[in-house]
Amino acid sequence: MELVRPHTVVLITARPDTWTIKTLDRIEEQTGWRPQDACFAPIGWWNPLAIKEPLLKKDVFPTHGDDSRYIAIESNPRTREMYAKFSIPCFWVTPEGTCLTEGLGRNPPETDVFVT
């Protein structure tokens, strides 16, 4: 959490929007922190790759700016490829919770917005 706490963080998830409050409350309960913005999938969308790109275009870029400096934290390799299409560098997290930087170095590049 210390990595992202000082930045604007946008949670983009394939979870249906009916889980918004429960999900954000659980994050805050476990970490003492909440993302500043969150994008949940409309009911019926369960494929992360299929929903995250439209949410990025429809909600994140218009709200936080096309020219903001973004970094993503993403475990799904296909979704990391999608972020790469938008020149968004990506950390990834293993199922064990280890953060891998894929050549980003020890510290993230200067950033305005983390998406996860």
Secondary structure, DSSP 4 states (H G I P E B T S, - for coil): -TTTTTSEEEEEEEEEGGGHHHHHHHHHHHHS---SEEEEEPTT---HHHHHHHHIIIIIHHHH-TTS-EEEE---HHHHHHHHHTT--EEEE-TT--EE-TTS-SSPPS-SEEE-
